[in-house]
Amino acid sequence: MTNKLSTLEHKYMEQVVAILRENGGSRRLEAEVKLQLEEHIEDCREAGEDFQQSLGSPEDVAFEYLQVSQNTMDQVNFKGQEKNKIQNNEHRFQWGFKKSILAAIILFVFYTTSQSIATMFFTSTFVHPPNDFSFNLWFRISEMPWYNMLLVFSSACIAALITFLIFYVHYKFTSKQEL
């Protein structure tokens, strides 16, 4: 197609490309502009129109392409930034072996504390221990199985909730510092 351009058309295209180079246009953008200008010039020839009149000055064409290119790059950068942000969040959500051990220790401590408090306030095991009863702080507090299950379940739920809240607050605190 380049061979079919007249000297005036070729000069116009070179002016547009030179303006693009001066203003930081990429080689890919230059190639796209050349291709689109050639197609537009061919279409104007076939329609019997003057291509300069339909396009305007070379500066206008070049700056319009630069503006469109910049908007496209902004969108690409925005999507890239979103992708990087998602990758950073994925990295921050990683649950390693150390956090698992820490969560188990915190859960155990709060479960034991909750069971101790439940034993002191809701049973008479510490005050009047029965002779034939085998007491165990973690799973057998009273002689009644349904009461044991109720206290164990409530203590486990309380410990799990407190452990979750500790990790949630820690995550929120560290994510605000990174922003």
C-alpha positions, 0 to 999 in steps of 0.5 A, a space after each residue: 500500500 505504501 507504494 500507492 501513496 503520492 508524495 503529498 500523502 507520504 509526506 503527510 504520513 511522515 509528519 504524523 509519525 514524526 509528531 508521534 515520535 517527538 511526543 513519545 509514541 511507541 513503534 507499535 503505535 506508529 505502525 498502527 497509525 501508518 496502517 490506518 492512515 493508508 486505509 483512510 487515504 485509500 478510502 478517500 481516493 475511492 470516494 473522491 474526497 480530499 484526505 487532508 480535509 477529512 483528517 485535518 492537520 498532521 498535528 491534530 491526527 497525531 495528538 488524537 492518536 496519542 490521546 487514544 493510546 494514552 487512554 488505552 494504556 491507562 486502562 491497561 495499567 489500571 487492570 494491571 494494578 488491579 491484578 497486582 493488588 489481587 496478587 498482593 491480597 492473595 499473598 497476604 491471605 496465605 495461611 502458613 504452618 506458623 499461623 496454624 500452630 499459633 491459632 491452635 495454641 490460642 484456641 487451646 488457651 481460650 478453650 481451657 480458660 472458658 472451661 475453667 470459668 464455666 466449671 467455677 460458676 456453673 457446677 459444684 465440682 470444685 466446691 463439693 467434688 463427688 467421690 466416684 466422679 472422674 473430673 476432667 477440665 476439658 471434657 467432663 465437668 459434671 455428672 450429667 452428659 447433656 450438661 457436659 456437652 452444653 458446656 463443652 460446646 459453648 466453650 469451644 464456640 467461645 474459643 473459636 470466636 475469640 481466635 477468629 476475632 484475634 486473627 481478623 483484627 490482626 489482619 485489618 490492622 496490618 492491611 491498614 498499615 500497608 495502605 
